[in-house]
């Protein structure tokens, strides 16, 4: 489940719950639809309310990175719980996206 806010071409998506194999496809679709609707210059993914994330979360981030890059934009990750930050650090996502 997500909520979102658009403000001056900054799209912030607030992700809730778990990101796993079962939820990732729906999450990708929802975020992609928002990106296509609003054409943001920056997509901010807020993980503050994510309880669980596995490698499917890495795939979600990488796919949105590719999408935003193809549109001339960027991706930023914010408010990562320690368990999510650990997974993203292992994947070395800092090379591609800003992690706040």
N, C-alpha and C positions, 0 to 999 in steps of 0.2 A: 504494500500500500504506500502511496506517496501523497504529499501535498506539494504545492509549488508556489513560487512568487516570481513575478517578472518585474524588473525595475531597470529602466534605461539600458536595455539589451543585456542585462545580467539575469540569467534564469537560474534560480536556486530551487533545487529539488530536494525535499525533505523525505528521506526514505525511512520507513517504519518496519519493524519486525525482523524477519529472517531473509537472508539472501542465500539461496541454495539452488540446486538443480530445478526444483519444482517452481520456484518463484522467479527465477532469472529471466525467463522468456517474456513473461508479462511485464516485468520491470523494464526490460529493454524496449519493448513496444511502447509503453507509456512515455518513457523519456524521449524516445525518438519522435513520437508524435508531437510532443511539446517543442522540441528543437525545430522541427519542420514548421510548426505553426508560428513561432515567435522569432526565429532566426537570431538567436542571441550571439553576441561576440564572446561571451564566457558562460559556460555551464558549470555551476557550482553544485556538487553533490554533497549534501549534509547527512552524515552518518550517525548523528547523535542518538537516534532512537533505533539503531540497528542492534538487535540482540545476538545475532549469529551471522557469520559470513564465512563461506568456504571459497574454494577456487572459482566458483561460479561468479562471485563478486568481482574477482580479478577480470574475468571475461566481460562482465558488464562494463567495467571501467575502460578496458581496452577498446571495446566496441564504440563507446561514446567518444573516446579520444579520437579514433579514426573518423567518426562522423563529423565531429567538430573541426578537426583538422581539414577535412575535405571542404568544409564551409568557410575556412579561414578563421576559425575560432579556437578557443582553448578550453581546457577542463581543469577545475580545481576541486580538490577533496577537502572537506572541513569537518571538524568536531568528531574525529574518529575515536571510538572506544579503543582501549588498549588492545583487546583481542583482534579487532579489525586492523588496527595500525600494524600489528605484528605480521599479519598475513600480507599486507601490502608492502611492508618493508622487505619481507622475504622475496617478494616478486620484483623488488627494486623499481616500483612504479614511479619513484621520484625522478627518474630519468625522463619520463614522459609528461607527467602532470604535477602541478603544484599541490603539495600536501600541507595544509595549515593546521 
